[in-house]
Structures are given as structure tokens and as C-alpha cells.
Amino acid sequence: MEPSLAGRRALVTGASRGIGRAMAEELGRAGAAVVLVARSRADLDQAADAVRQSGATAVAITADLATDDPATLAARAADELGGIDIVINNAAVLQPLGRSGPEIDPVAWRQSLEINVTAPAMITFALLPQLLAARWGRIVNISSGVAANPGAMINANAYAATKAAIEGHTLNLAAELEGTGVTANVYRPGTVDTEMQQTLRTQDPDKTGAFLPDRFRRLYERGGLITPEHSARSLVQRIADAGNGQILSVADASPQ
Ligand SMILES: NC(=O)c1ccc[n+]([C@@H]2O[C@H](COP(=O)([O-])OP(=O)(O)OC[C@H]3O[C@@H](n4cnc5c(N)ncnc54)[C@H](OP(=O)(O)O)[C@@H]3O)[C@@H](O)[C@H]2O)c1
């Protein structure tokens, strides 16, 4: 049987590790060519090699979404593969973490909006003309359960705000795209065993408050995390047929 995404070309941000890397690998297994984006060259090269293991084309582009021009990045990705059909805006940062107050660094706050919301939107906007011209495109913005339950991540105020914002952006865009063949969906990937999770459970309670490390250490200790591969598979299997304007969550399956 032909892989479900044969001939499709995907862009995945934050693909050097964690969920983004697993998504790039899963897209490759499904037959797509993949552009992988992140800052760390060595990790990105390793991830691209892993995608190539399934015979897929993989191109690594280093970029910092806080500072590099998203439109230039999008154009470069499209040049590399002769176009993009699938956009997965996955890269995100947690910082700044800590009790809300004057000690929260405003530069870090703005940077979190830049990386988690503005860059994804601008990457998408840059690629929209070609997606619309092709009358087929899949835009998926990675959110978090915190968008539905903001109190679950006290002391991560910027992160919670950005995940609410990316969902608003995505669902509004989806309404605009209805009937075009291009869809925009949100994906909440579950609680996944990645560096981001490790960062949460190892925060110094004296610096950032006890809520985050306590909550995420408990989750980890009781085996409540799923693998990046599980989360990635759950999205990629549905990506072609997911509809439009959906908030997709990782499919139920026992944590592995
Ligand atoms: N893990 C979870 O339990 C969980 C739960 C809910 C939602 N999510 C969401 O899932 C997505 C992936 O999370 P993860 O757990 O896999 O995180 P992660 O392990 O921290 O990986 C984040 C990825 O983003 C890249 N990145 C970070 N800052 C960047 C920047 N300025 N420019 C370009 N790339 C940047 C990182 O690569 P470099 O450092 O090489 O740049 C890395 O590839 C995020 O949107 C996160 O909010 C995760």
C-alpha cells in the first residue's frame, strides 16, 4: 500500500528533538519529504539522518524563530523541496517561568510570544499563497492542554498565554480557509517525555515556585508520560483527513 502522504512536502519546526523530531520521522515514514527546522545544527543533522532511514528526503535548516525572519525561512524551505504542503508549527519555549511579578523578564516574555505565536503565524502566512494555489494544504499548530486548563501550569504564565493565542490564531484562520482545500488545526500532543517535561519537573522551587516541579515530578513518577513517537503517530495518521478548525488531542492509548 502506498504511504498516506506520498509526494507531500512537510515543514516541521522544533524538529531537532522531542515531539518535533518524532513528527518529522513519522512524516517521512508516511512518505512525505521533510524540512526540519531548529537552532542546534548537530541535533538537527541527526534528526534529518533519522528521517532518511525510512528512505524519505530530509533537509535540515537552522533558524532561530526568535530572531530570524519567518518568511525567509518559509521561502527557503519551499525552495528546498519545490513547495510545502504540510506545515507543522511545533517549536515552542516555556520561559519565562516563575511567580508573576516585576521579576518576570519582559524580554523573555516578548520572546515567548515571538517564538510560540508570531513566528508560527508568519511562517504560515508566507506559505499560504502556494497552499491556496495548490488547493491542498495542512497547517497544524502545536498547542497544549494548558489552553483548556490554564490553572494546570501556575508559574508558566507566558506559556499559557501563548498556547491560548496559538489556538485562537489557528481556529480563526481555519474559518477563513473553509472550503479552500487548506485546513488549519490545533494539536494538543499529550504529556510527552521530552526535554521540555524534564525542564518543568527540575525547576528550583525557590526560584520558580513549587507548583510546576511538584506537579510534573508526580506525573513522571507515576508513569504518566507518553513517548514522542506515540504522540507523533497519533497526529500524522490523521493529518490528511482531520477536517478543519479542529482541536485534536493525542489519541487515547495507554501511556507507553
Ligand atoms: N512535552 C510535553 O509534554 C508537551 C505538552 C504539551 C505541549 N507540548 C508542545 O509540544 C511542542 C514540542 O515540545 P517538546 O516537548 O518536544 O519540546 P522540546 O523538547 O523543548 O523541543 C522544542 C523544540 O523547539 C526548538 N526550539 C526551541 N526554541 C527555538 C527557537 N528559538 N528557534 C527554533 N527552534 C526552537 C528546539 O530546538 P533547538 O533548541 O535546537 O532550537 C526543539 O527542537 C511544543 O509546542 C510544546 O509546547 C509539549
The ligand as an SDF file (V2000), in Angstrom:
LIG
                    3D

 48 52  0  0  0  0  0  0  0  0999 V2000
    6.3410   17.6620   26.1140 N   0  0  0  0  0  0  0  0  0  0  0  0
    5.0850   17.8480   26.5130 C   0  0  0  0  0  0  0  0  0  0  0  0
    4.5970   17.1980   27.4520 O   0  0  0  0  0  0  0  0  0  0  0  0
    4.2040   18.8520   25.8240 C   0  0  0  0  0  0  0  0  0  0  0  0
    2.8980   19.0040   26.2920 C   0  0  0  0  0  0  0  0  0  0  0  0
    2.0570   19.9040   25.6620 C   0  0  0  0  0  0  0  0  0  0  0  0
    2.5280   20.6260   24.5850 C   0  0  0  0  0  0  0  0  0  0  0  0
    3.8050   20.4620   24.1450 N   0  0  0  0  0  0  0  0  0  0  0  0
    4.2190   21.2380   22.9660 C   0  0  0  0  0  0  0  0  0  0  0  0
    4.8230   20.3740   22.0160 O   0  0  0  0  0  0  0  0  0  0  0  0
    5.8060   21.0890   21.2710 C   0  0  0  0  0  0  0  0  0  0  0  0
    7.1300   20.3570   21.3360 C   0  0  0  0  0  0  0  0  0  0  0  0
    7.5080   20.2190   22.6920 O   0  0  0  0  0  0  0  0  0  0  0  0
    8.7020   19.2800   23.1890 P   0  0  0  0  0  0  0  0  0  0  0  0
    8.2700   18.7550   24.4990 O   0  0  0  0  0  0  0  0  0  0  0  0
    9.1380   18.3600   22.1100 O   0  0  0  0  0  0  0  0  0  0  0  0
    9.8090   20.4140   23.4730 O   0  0  0  0  0  0  0  0  0  0  0  0
   11.3920   20.3730   23.4870 P   0  0  0  0  0  0  0  0  0  0  0  0
   11.8930   19.0180   23.8010 O   0  0  0  0  0  0  0  0  0  0  0  0
   11.8180   21.5090   24.3500 O   0  0  0  0  0  0  0  0  0  0  0  0
   11.7520   20.7150   21.9670 O   0  0  0  0  0  0  0  0  0  0  0  0
   11.4990   22.0150   21.4890 C   0  0  0  0  0  0  0  0  0  0  0  0
   11.9820   22.1300   20.0580 C   0  0  0  0  0  0  0  0  0  0  0  0
   11.8370   23.5000   19.6510 O   0  0  0  0  0  0  0  0  0  0  0  0
   13.0760   24.0140   19.1780 C   0  0  0  0  0  0  0  0  0  0  0  0
   13.1940   25.4220   19.5070 N   0  0  0  0  0  0  0  0  0  0  0  0
   13.1300   25.9900   20.7310 C   0  0  0  0  0  0  0  0  0  0  0  0
   13.3550   27.3070   20.6330 N   0  0  0  0  0  0  0  0  0  0  0  0
   13.5550   27.5770   19.3090 C   0  0  0  0  0  0  0  0  0  0  0  0
   13.8600   28.7530   18.5840 C   0  0  0  0  0  0  0  0  0  0  0  0
   14.0210   29.9390   19.1780 N   0  0  0  0  0  0  0  0  0  0  0  0
   14.0030   28.6640   17.2400 N   0  0  0  0  0  0  0  0  0  0  0  0
   13.8810   27.4630   16.6130 C   0  0  0  0  0  0  0  0  0  0  0  0
   13.6040   26.3210   17.2560 N   0  0  0  0  0  0  0  0  0  0  0  0
   13.4530   26.3780   18.5910 C   0  0  0  0  0  0  0  0  0  0  0  0
   14.1250   23.1360   19.8910 C   0  0  0  0  0  0  0  0  0  0  0  0
   15.3260   23.0420   19.1520 O   0  0  0  0  0  0  0  0  0  0  0  0
   16.6500   23.9110   19.3950 P   0  0  0  0  0  0  0  0  0  0  0  0
   16.8520   24.0390   20.8550 O   0  0  0  0  0  0  0  0  0  0  0  0
   17.6730   23.1050   18.6770 O   0  0  0  0  0  0  0  0  0  0  0  0
   16.3640   25.2130   18.7100 O   0  0  0  0  0  0  0  0  0  0  0  0
   13.4430   21.7720   19.8940 C   0  0  0  0  0  0  0  0  0  0  0  0
   13.6370   21.1500   18.6450 O   0  0  0  0  0  0  0  0  0  0  0  0
    5.8250   22.4860   21.8680 C   0  0  0  0  0  0  0  0  0  0  0  0
    4.9740   23.3320   21.1170 O   0  0  0  0  0  0  0  0  0  0  0  0
    5.2520   22.2860   23.2540 C   0  0  0  0  0  0  0  0  0  0  0  0
    4.6830   23.4700   23.7680 O   0  0  0  0  0  0  0  0  0  0  0  0
    4.6620   19.6050   24.7480 C   0  0  0  0  0  0  0  0  0  0  0  0
  1  2  1  0
  2  3  2  0
  2  4  1  0
  4  5  1  0
  4 48  2  0
  5  6  2  0
  6  7  1  0
  7  8  2  0
  8  9  1  0
  8 48  1  0
  9 10  1  0
  9 46  1  0
 10 11  1  0
 11 12  1  0
 11 44  1  0
 12 13  1  0
 13 14  1  0
 14 15  2  0
 14 16  1  0
 14 17  1  0
 17 18  1  0
 18 19  2  0
 18 20  1  0
 18 21  1  0
 21 22  1  0
 22 23  1  0
 23 24  1  0
 23 42  1  0
 24 25  1  0
 25 26  1  0
 25 36  1  0
 26 27  1  0
 26 35  1  0
 27 28  2  0
 28 29  1  0
 29 30  1  0
 29 35  2  0
 30 31  1  0
 30 32  2  0
 32 33  1  0
 33 34  2  0
 34 35  1  0
 36 37  1  0
 36 42  1  0
 37 38  1  0
 38 39  2  0
 38 40  1  0
 38 41  1  0
 42 43  1  0
 44 45  1  0
 44 46  1  0
 46 47  1  0
M  CHG  2   8   1  16  -1
M  END
$$$$
